[in-house]
Amino acid sequence: MIYLDNAATTFPKPNSVYDALDKANREFAFNTGRGSYKAAREATKIIDETRIALMKLVNAEGLGDVVFAPSITIALNQIINGIDFAAGDNVYVSPYEHNAVARPINLIKKLKNVNIIEMPVVEDTLEIDLEKLKYMFTQQPPKCVLCIHISNVTGYILPVKDIFSLAKKYDSITVLDTAQSLGLMSVEMNNLNADFIAFAGHKSLYGPFGVGGFITTGKVKLNEYIVGGTGSDSLNLNMPEGYPYKYESASPNIVAIAGLNAAIKDLDIETIYDHEKELTDYLVEKLSEIREVTMYLPPKDKHVGIVSFNIKGYRAEDVGMILDEDYDIAVRTGYHCAPFIHKWLKDEEYVGTVRVGIGRFTKKEEIDSLIRDIRDVI
C-alpha cells in the first residue's frame, strides 16, 4: 500500500514509538498516580517527562501546564465547554475549522446563545482577510477566537500570530488547534499569543492513537467538563483545584503517553518540514500538468503537507475507490470533517475533494506512482 492519508493519522510511526508501546504494555501498564508501589511511580515519571517534553516543544517550559486527554477532540471539548460563555458573547472561528471545534461551539451557541462569527477571506486566494477581521473586531469585540493552524483540507498555514495579536487587544481567549502542525513546524506559545494549544498525538507528532490534550498558560481558568476519579482525595466530591489534575479524571493512558514520549524524542522538525514542503510542491507541479485535474491551493509560501484536488467527470469518492482497489493507494475523500470551507472551494459537485496527506515517510517515488495512476484513470 502507498499510504497518503497522513492528514488523518500519520503512518507508519518511528520504530522507537512501536518499541515504547510494547515496553509500556509489558512493563508498566499500571494506574499511574494511584499506586504506592515502585512500578506505578515509574509510570507516573514517564507522564511527567512527557509533560515537560511538550512544554519544551512549544517553548513554554515552566510557563504553564499540559493536560492529557484521550484525543484532541475531547481536549477541545474541555476547553470550549470550560469557558464561561454568556449570551451575546462573540466567538470567532476560521472557515477552515474542523468539526472538533465547529460542533462543540455550535452546541455552545444552542445552549448559551453566543454569536458564532466566521472570519473573512480574500476570495481569490482564500487567505484570512486580516484587514476586514480587524474592522469586525471593532464592531463585535471577540470573547474568544478559535483557529486551526494548518487546514486539514487545503494545507493552508493560517496567520494565527496576526489573528491572535488582534484578538488580544480585546483580551480575547485564544485557542489554537495544532492537529496538523505540532511536530511539523515551529509552534511557540507566547510568540503566538495562544492561551490554549490543543494537540493530537497520532497526527504530526507521530505518536499513537489514544492520547491528545492541551497546553495552557494557566492564565484562563476553565470550568470542569469531564469529572471522575483522580486517585487522590477520594472522599472529596469536588475535583482537585488547578492545572492539570482538575481536568484529568479516569486512568491515564500510560501506554499511549509512553508512545508519545518516544515520538517527541524522535522529532526533527526542520528536516520533516523541508521534506514535506518539497514533496508538496512537487505534487502540485505534477498535478498541474494534468488538464482534467482541479486543485484547491493556498499561496505556495503558506502551503505544506496536504493537497486537495478533483478530476473532471468523477466524484471524489469514486477517485478514492479506484485508487484503492486498482492501485492500492490510500487517500481520503469527502468533506474531511470541515463544514465551513467547502462553500468557498465550490466542490459540491464532486462531493468534496480527494485529499493527499504527505508525511515524513512519504517517498518521491510514491508521488510519481500516484501521478502515473491518475493519468491512467483519466
Buried (B, 14 or more C-beta within 10 A) or exposed (E): EBBBBBBBBBBEBBEBBBEBBEBBEEEBBBBBBBBEEEEBBBBBEBBEBBBBBBBEBBBBEEBBBBBBBBBBBBBBBBBBBBBEBEEEBBBBBBBBBBBBBBBBBBEBBEEBEBBBBBBBBEEEEBBBBBEEBEEBBEEBBBBBBBBBBBBBBBBBBBBBEBBBBBBBEBEBBBBBBBBBBBBBBBBEBEEBBBBBBBBBBBBBBBBBBBBBBBBBBEEBEBEBBBEEEBBEEEEEEEBBEEBBBBBBBBBBBBBBBBBBBBBBBBBEBEEBBEBBBEBBBBBBEBBEEBEEBBBBBBEEEBBBBBBBBBBEEBBBBBBBEBBBEEBEBBBBBBBBBBBBBBEBBEBEEBBBBBBBBBBBBBEEEBBEBBBEBBEEBE
